[in-house]
Amino acid sequence: MVTRIVVAVVLAPLFFIVLFFLPPIWLAVLISAICAVASFELLRATKVAHHNGMYAYTAIAAALIPGGCLYFGYGSWYIRAAALFLMVTLFLLAIKLYGTDRAIKTEQIMVCLFGGLIIPLFLSALVELKDMEHGKYLVLLPVICAFLTDAGAYFAGVFLGKHRGITMVSPKKSLEGYIGGILSGAVFLLLYGVILQQFAHLEVSLPIMALYGLLGSAITELGDLSFSFIKRQYGIKDYGNLLPGHGGMLDRFDSMTFAAPLLLLLVELLPAFH
């Protein structure tokens, strides 16, 4: 527990500095590194063969996408080109090795596409938020939602949790913990909206902020369960040990993979800042 706290105390301020104070390019570089490591962790956890170049091709695609989202746009030709590069490369490799003792299975290709395209594209929503008007405030929405939902769910589960075993993916988590996490997300984003009104002098719609919190917290918990589902299937506790006390990079950013694209979508459809 001490190690976990120390790592959080050291890394959280550094992450906040990149999110809030530095230009978007620095966030794109950071997300590129996170995505490359996360893709490696995912392939290793799901036992994708490491001797045929699939790890490298997947990591390259994952690292290229965040910067492309920043410079060419979230749905640009660049992103489609990166997706095509990875898919063509993987299938050419699979065709070449078919019938040998190094043959690639279809499910391994799907895992590579998930790790090399879907995860980086979804985490690149942070870069897109940062590059928008009021970006330094918008980019904190999924961060607050993801991290404080986890905290709210934990404390609600510890102090109020009675109805456990809601899902066998995480049998120790309780219904009260899930509800507490969703409510805490709404409360903290409401509080964030009030702070922005008072100190950043922005016009903020508090009902929309509450909606951000409710939906963002719900999908945050789904993201956590989804990546836990993968871990349970492959019998592992963590995706890695890069962050002592926290596991791997993917263990720390699993719920963010779901929260960031949803919050970007909500910001685009229902802007709360004016």
URPEMO-V268467 format. One record per backbone hydrogen bond with DSSP energy under -1.0 kcal/mol. NH is the residue of the N-H (numbers start at 1). CO is the residue of the C=O. If there is no record, write none. Layout:
BEGIN
nh & co
NH & CO
NH & CO
END
This chain:
BEGIN
nh & co
5 & 1
6 & 2
7 & 3
8 & 4
9 & 5
10 & 6
11 & 7
12 & 8
15 & 11
16 & 12
17 & 13
18 & 14
19 & 15
20 & 16
21 & 17
22 & 17
26 & 23
28 & 24
29 & 25
30 & 26
31 & 27
32 & 28
33 & 29
34 & 30
35 & 31
36 & 32
37 & 33
38 & 34
39 & 35
40 & 36
41 & 37
42 & 38
43 & 39
44 & 40
45 & 41
46 & 42
47 & 44
48 & 43
57 & 53
58 & 54
59 & 55
60 & 56
61 & 57
62 & 58
63 & 59
64 & 60
65 & 61
68 & 64
69 & 65
70 & 66
71 & 67
72 & 68
76 & 73
80 & 76
81 & 77
82 & 78
83 & 79
84 & 80
85 & 81
86 & 82
87 & 83
88 & 84
89 & 85
90 & 86
91 & 87
92 & 88
93 & 89
94 & 90
95 & 91
96 & 92
97 & 93
100 & 97
103 & 100
109 & 105
110 & 106
111 & 107
112 & 108
113 & 109
114 & 110
115 & 111
116 & 112
117 & 113
118 & 113
119 & 114
121 & 117
122 & 118
123 & 119
124 & 120
125 & 122
126 & 123
128 & 124
129 & 125
130 & 126
131 & 127
132 & 129
135 & 132
137 & 134
138 & 134
139 & 135
141 & 138
144 & 140
145 & 141
146 & 142
147 & 143
148 & 144
149 & 145
150 & 146
151 & 147
152 & 148
153 & 149
154 & 150
155 & 151
156 & 152
157 & 153
158 & 154
159 & 155
160 & 156
164 & 162
165 & 171
173 & 170
175 & 163
178 & 174
179 & 175
180 & 176
181 & 177
182 & 178
183 & 179
184 & 180
185 & 181
186 & 182
187 & 183
188 & 184
189 & 185
190 & 186
191 & 187
192 & 188
193 & 189
194 & 190
195 & 191
196 & 192
197 & 193
198 & 194
199 & 195
200 & 196
202 & 196
205 & 272
209 & 205
210 & 206
211 & 207
212 & 208
213 & 209
214 & 210
215 & 211
216 & 212
217 & 213
218 & 214
219 & 215
220 & 216
221 & 217
222 & 218
223 & 219
224 & 220
225 & 221
226 & 222
227 & 223
228 & 224
229 & 225
230 & 226
231 & 227
232 & 228
233 & 229
234 & 230
236 & 231
243 & 247
246 & 243
247 & 243
252 & 248
253 & 249
257 & 253
259 & 255
260 & 256
262 & 258
263 & 259
264 & 260
265 & 261
266 & 262
267 & 263
268 & 264
269 & 265
270 & 266
274 & 203
END
